[in-house]
Every structure is written in C-alpha cells, then in structure tokens.
C-alpha cells in the first residue's frame, strides 16, 4: 500500500459521489489546504476532500513537506530534483488509486487541486493516468517537462489560476503551461487573479468551485 499520510474531510451529506484531492506546495502540508473543503462543501455536499502530505520533509522548512527538492532554493542537484519528482509521482499516483478505490469513485468523479509545487506534480501525474480525471485545478504553479507531454495517457480539462504579482512562481508560467497543454490537445482554462501574490484569492477559489461543479455534473449526467 502506498503510504502518504492524509487528512480527510467527510462529505457534508454523508454520501460520497465525488472526490477532491488537494495537493500542497513546497514546505507546507495537507492541512494547509484541507480547510478549503469547508467553504466548498456548502456547494458540493456529496464531495469527500483529502489532502495528503508529500513524502519527504522539506529541506528548507522541516516542519513542512516537499514533493521534490528545488535546486535554486535548497542547493540540491538537478539529478536529485528529478529523482524526487519521479519517486513522488509514483507515490501520489498509487495513493490516488487506493483512495479512489476506498471511496468507491471513478476517475470522472475525481479532481486534483494543486497549489504551487502541488500544481506541478498534479499536472505531471494526472494526465499520465489511463482513466481520465474529472479535471485538474492548478493554482500558482507551472508545467514541468513540457517536452514530455507526448507520453500522457489521458487529457482531463485543466483550470490554471495565477496571481499577477506572484514573486515565487512567475505569472508567465501560466500562459506558458497553457500553450504547451493546448498544443497537444488539452482543454485549458486560465484566470489571472489581479493584485494577488503567491496564494489563492477568493475570485480564484470561486472559479475553481464553478469548474468542479460543472465537471462533476457532467460525470453524474
């Protein structure tokens, strides 16, 4: 069994019809995003929310976790970063399969919602699953290895949201990702949160909610 520690927020209705997985950023943990399930649950009562911790303690913040090292921040090598990415991708993919099975949901009933480094690994893992997910929401991230998009196995719809004053991940990362993804046939939606730095603003969260309701609705139809 793929062991990633994870928080779980039960569906408000008590009945699971969809699954949202929050994928946290570098130096954070699952609890950092799981609280987003509270406002979302008011509009998605049949959704169960999970937020796993990344597999490794963060080198820059031992109180948090990282999916993979970041050389420009922690002095690691590019080889170590790639190895960490590969390992974490396998762990997240396996954990996702087991969680979906445990909750009794399909890919069409499952959504990944990433922030920063969580967006990066979500955009890598999600499209490489054979069964397409309902969608992927990515806040404040970027697309790693756009040259490797030829090995994707599915093309879930994607919503990318980025603050225009983000000083951690450059805002230009969003259109660059969108261009690469649409270039190989993905349906991609984008939104710029005005005056927002490296974070999730109310307008972005509201759009993410609309996106999730729409895509889950298509699965239920």
One Martini backbone bead per residue (centre of mass of N, CA, C, O) as a GRO file, in nm:
protein
  221
    1UNK     BB    1   0.097   0.036   0.021
    2UNK     BB    2   0.050   0.375  -0.021
    3UNK     BB    3   0.214   0.594   0.210
    4UNK     BB    4   0.017   0.876   0.275
    5UNK     BB    5  -0.046   1.118   0.463
    6UNK     BB    6  -0.398   1.205   0.551
    7UNK     BB    7  -0.655   1.409   0.521
    8UNK     BB    8  -1.018   1.413   0.608
    9UNK     BB    9  -1.333   1.524   0.457
   10UNK     BB   10  -1.638   1.475   0.489
   11UNK     BB   11  -1.933   1.469   0.364
   12UNK     BB   12  -2.207   1.660   0.430
   13UNK     BB   13  -2.422   1.426   0.344
   14UNK     BB   14  -2.267   1.127   0.372
   15UNK     BB   15  -2.221   1.112   0.052
   16UNK     BB   16  -2.023   0.966  -0.203
   17UNK     BB   17  -1.962   1.125  -0.543
   18UNK     BB   18  -1.686   1.277  -0.477
   19UNK     BB   19  -1.331   1.381  -0.536
   20UNK     BB   20  -1.095   1.585  -0.354
   21UNK     BB   21  -0.746   1.674  -0.414
   22UNK     BB   22  -0.509   1.821  -0.223
   23UNK     BB   23  -0.194   1.980  -0.335
   24UNK     BB   24   0.069   2.088  -0.193
   25UNK     BB   25   0.332   2.280  -0.118
   26UNK     BB   26   0.629   2.393  -0.047
   27UNK     BB   27   0.657   2.350   0.306
   28UNK     BB   28   0.397   2.211   0.358
   29UNK     BB   29   0.063   2.075   0.409
   30UNK     BB   30  -0.244   1.941   0.400
   31UNK     BB   31  -0.375   2.146   0.606
   32UNK     BB   32  -0.334   2.403   0.430
   33UNK     BB   33  -0.598   2.302   0.233
   34UNK     BB   34  -0.839   2.149   0.373
   35UNK     BB   35  -1.009   2.405   0.461
   36UNK     BB   36  -1.138   2.449   0.173
   37UNK     BB   37  -1.370   2.240   0.215
   38UNK     BB   38  -1.576   2.412   0.370
   39UNK     BB   39  -1.684   2.611   0.148
   40UNK     BB   40  -1.727   2.389  -0.074
   41UNK     BB   41  -1.938   2.199   0.074
   42UNK     BB   42  -2.187   2.388   0.042
   43UNK     BB   43  -2.179   2.311  -0.291
   44UNK     BB   44  -2.043   1.999  -0.222
   45UNK     BB   45  -2.192   1.762  -0.033
   46UNK     BB   46  -2.074   1.487  -0.203
   47UNK     BB   47  -1.778   1.560  -0.107
   48UNK     BB   48  -1.458   1.437  -0.066
   49UNK     BB   49  -1.170   1.536   0.127
   50UNK     BB   50  -0.819   1.557   0.048
   51UNK     BB   51  -0.469   1.587   0.211
   52UNK     BB   52  -0.168   1.509   0.140
   53UNK     BB   53   0.145   1.437   0.224
   54UNK     BB   54   0.439   1.458   0.146
   55UNK     BB   55   0.714   1.230   0.169
   56UNK     BB   56   0.902   1.484   0.246
   57UNK     BB   57   1.097   1.669   0.412
   58UNK     BB   58   1.176   1.992   0.422
   59UNK     BB   59   1.476   2.151   0.385
   60UNK     BB   60   1.362   2.456   0.457
   61UNK     BB   61   1.104   2.309   0.626
   62UNK     BB   62   1.070   2.069   0.867
   63UNK     BB   63   0.752   2.122   0.922
   64UNK     BB   64   0.740   2.033   0.631
   65UNK     BB   65   0.691   1.953   0.280
   66UNK     BB   66   0.805   1.759  -0.014
   67UNK     BB   67   0.804   1.633  -0.340
   68UNK     BB   68   1.067   1.804  -0.418
   69UNK     BB   69   1.341   1.944  -0.491
   70UNK     BB   70   1.495   2.288  -0.506
   71UNK     BB   71   1.783   2.407  -0.613
   72UNK     BB   72   1.746   2.732  -0.579
   73UNK     BB   73   1.669   2.682  -0.260
   74UNK     BB   74   1.851   2.403  -0.148
   75UNK     BB   75   2.108   2.302  -0.336
   76UNK     BB   76   2.034   2.095  -0.515
   77UNK     BB   77   2.018   1.875  -0.762
   78UNK     BB   78   1.880   1.789  -1.058
   79UNK     BB   79   1.886   1.486  -1.000
   80UNK     BB   80   1.735   1.499  -0.728
   81UNK     BB   81   1.479   1.631  -0.836
   82UNK     BB   82   1.404   1.408  -1.038
   83UNK     BB   83   1.395   1.172  -0.839
   84UNK     BB   84   1.177   1.296  -0.657
   85UNK     BB   85   0.959   1.323  -0.872
   86UNK     BB   86   0.937   1.026  -0.948
   87UNK     BB   87   0.867   0.915  -0.668
   88UNK     BB   88   0.620   1.098  -0.601
   89UNK     BB   89   0.447   1.018  -0.843
   90UNK     BB   90   0.407   0.724  -0.765
   91UNK     BB   91   0.285   0.771  -0.485
   92UNK     BB   92   0.043   0.946  -0.573
   93UNK     BB   93  -0.081   0.749  -0.773
   94UNK     BB   94  -0.125   0.514  -0.575
   95UNK     BB   95  -0.289   0.670  -0.364
   96UNK     BB   96  -0.519   0.749  -0.554
   97UNK     BB   97  -0.617   0.467  -0.624
   98UNK     BB   98  -0.680   0.380  -0.329
   99UNK     BB   99  -0.877   0.610  -0.261
  100UNK     BB  100  -1.084   0.559  -0.481
  101UNK     BB  101  -1.151   0.274  -0.392
  102UNK     BB  102  -1.238   0.340  -0.097
  103UNK     BB  103  -1.469   0.556  -0.209
  104UNK     BB  104  -1.602   0.464  -0.489
  105UNK     BB  105  -1.447   0.606  -0.737
  106UNK     BB  106  -1.382   0.766  -1.027
  107UNK     BB  107  -1.222   0.964  -1.239
  108UNK     BB  108  -1.490   1.139  -1.304
  109UNK     BB  109  -1.496   1.183  -0.962
  110UNK     BB  110  -1.202   1.327  -0.988
  111UNK     BB  111  -0.994   1.585  -0.826
  112UNK     BB  112  -0.726   1.806  -0.876
  113UNK     BB  113  -0.573   2.041  -0.628
  114UNK     BB  114  -0.320   2.270  -0.678
  115UNK     BB  115  -0.019   2.418  -0.519
  116UNK     BB  116   0.236   2.490  -0.687
  117UNK     BB  117   0.397   2.210  -0.649
  118UNK     BB  118   0.118   2.068  -0.665
  119UNK     BB  119   0.070   2.148  -0.959
  120UNK     BB  120   0.312   2.014  -1.088
  121UNK     BB  121   0.238   1.715  -1.003
  122UNK     BB  122  -0.051   1.711  -1.115
  123UNK     BB  123   0.031   1.765  -1.419
  124UNK     BB  124   0.191   1.493  -1.424
  125UNK     BB  125  -0.003   1.266  -1.313
  126UNK     BB  126  -0.290   1.291  -1.428
  127UNK     BB  127  -0.223   1.244  -1.752
  128UNK     BB  128  -0.085   0.942  -1.672
  129UNK     BB  129  -0.362   0.836  -1.655
  130UNK     BB  130  -0.582   0.629  -1.811
  131UNK     BB  131  -0.802   0.756  -1.637
  132UNK     BB  132  -0.984   1.018  -1.651
  133UNK     BB  133  -1.027   1.299  -1.502
  134UNK     BB  134  -1.235   1.558  -1.434
  135UNK     BB  135  -0.979   1.732  -1.322
  136UNK     BB  136  -0.755   2.027  -1.306
  137UNK     BB  137  -0.629   2.240  -1.049
  138UNK     BB  138  -0.403   2.533  -1.081
  139UNK     BB  139  -0.208   2.703  -0.848
  140UNK     BB  140   0.079   2.872  -0.877
  141UNK     BB  141   0.226   2.729  -1.127
  142UNK     BB  142   0.379   2.470  -1.337
  143UNK     BB  143   0.520   2.312  -1.617
  144UNK     BB  144   0.677   2.019  -1.632
  145UNK     BB  145   0.808   1.892  -1.899
  146UNK     BB  146   0.674   1.970  -2.189
  147UNK     BB  147   0.839   1.762  -2.372
  148UNK     BB  148   0.666   1.503  -2.222
  149UNK     BB  149   0.358   1.501  -2.342
  150UNK     BB  150   0.370   1.235  -2.523
  151UNK     BB  151   0.301   1.037  -2.249
  152UNK     BB  152   0.016   1.074  -2.230
  153UNK     BB  153  -0.317   0.910  -2.148
  154UNK     BB  154  -0.473   1.177  -2.072
  155UNK     BB  155  -0.731   1.469  -2.100
  156UNK     BB  156  -0.802   1.667  -1.879
  157UNK     BB  157  -0.936   1.928  -1.764
  158UNK     BB  158  -0.799   2.270  -1.721
  159UNK     BB  159  -0.725   2.493  -1.441
  160UNK     BB  160  -0.559   2.811  -1.439
  161UNK     BB  161  -0.415   2.999  -1.158
  162UNK     BB  162  -0.287   3.346  -1.123
  163UNK     BB  163  -0.095   3.579  -0.992
  164UNK     BB  164   0.032   3.902  -1.096
  165UNK     BB  165   0.234   3.916  -0.808
  166UNK     BB  166   0.414   3.674  -0.824
  167UNK     BB  167   0.740   3.600  -0.647
  168UNK     BB  168   0.783   3.277  -0.699
  169UNK     BB  169   0.590   3.223  -0.948
  170UNK     BB  170   0.575   3.320  -1.246
  171UNK     BB  171   0.306   3.429  -1.431
  172UNK     BB  172   0.412   3.314  -1.712
  173UNK     BB  173   0.361   3.011  -1.647
  174UNK     BB  174   0.068   2.990  -1.740
  175UNK     BB  175   0.082   3.041  -2.052
  176UNK     BB  176   0.296   2.829  -2.101
  177UNK     BB  177   0.125   2.587  -2.014
  178UNK     BB  178  -0.121   2.633  -2.196
  179UNK     BB  179   0.027   2.610  -2.466
  180UNK     BB  180   0.135   2.321  -2.431
  181UNK     BB  181  -0.139   2.178  -2.375
  182UNK     BB  182  -0.303   2.273  -2.625
  183UNK     BB  183  -0.091   2.159  -2.834
  184UNK     BB  184  -0.199   1.843  -2.731
  185UNK     BB  185  -0.535   1.874  -2.660
  186UNK     BB  186  -0.611   2.045  -2.429
  187UNK     BB  187  -0.838   2.175  -2.198
  188UNK     BB  188  -0.791   2.527  -2.124
  189UNK     BB  189  -0.809   2.734  -1.836
  190UNK     BB  190  -0.782   3.087  -1.741
  191UNK     BB  191  -0.661   3.296  -1.454
  192UNK     BB  192  -0.631   3.626  -1.324
  193UNK     BB  193  -0.526   3.750  -1.014
  194UNK     BB  194  -0.560   4.050  -0.901
  195UNK     BB  195  -0.322   4.141  -0.665
  196UNK     BB  196  -0.182   3.855  -0.651
  197UNK     BB  197   0.015   3.638  -0.521
  198UNK     BB  198   0.124   3.354  -0.345
  199UNK     BB  199  -0.201   3.251  -0.387
  200UNK     BB  200  -0.551   3.233  -0.280
  201UNK     BB  201  -0.820   3.378  -0.413
  202UNK     BB  202  -1.155   3.421  -0.420
  203UNK     BB  203  -1.186   3.421  -0.731
  204UNK     BB  204  -1.034   3.154  -0.777
  205UNK     BB  205  -1.210   2.972  -0.597
  206UNK     BB  206  -1.474   3.026  -0.745
  207UNK     BB  207  -1.384   2.907  -1.018
  208UNK     BB  208  -1.316   2.628  -0.913
  209UNK     BB  209  -1.600   2.559  -0.825
  210UNK     BB  210  -1.737   2.579  -1.100
  211UNK     BB  211  -1.562   2.368  -1.238
  212UNK     BB  212  -1.632   2.126  -1.054
  213UNK     BB  213  -1.937   2.124  -1.088
  214UNK     BB  214  -1.937   2.085  -1.394
  215UNK     BB  215  -1.762   1.821  -1.414
  216UNK     BB  216  -1.929   1.649  -1.217
  217UNK     BB  217  -2.197   1.680  -1.371
  218UNK     BB  218  -2.109   1.519  -1.622
  219UNK     BB  219  -2.064   1.249  -1.467
  220UNK     BB  220  -2.375   1.232  -1.361
  221UNK     BB  221  -2.537   1.238  -1.647
   0.00000   0.00000   0.00000
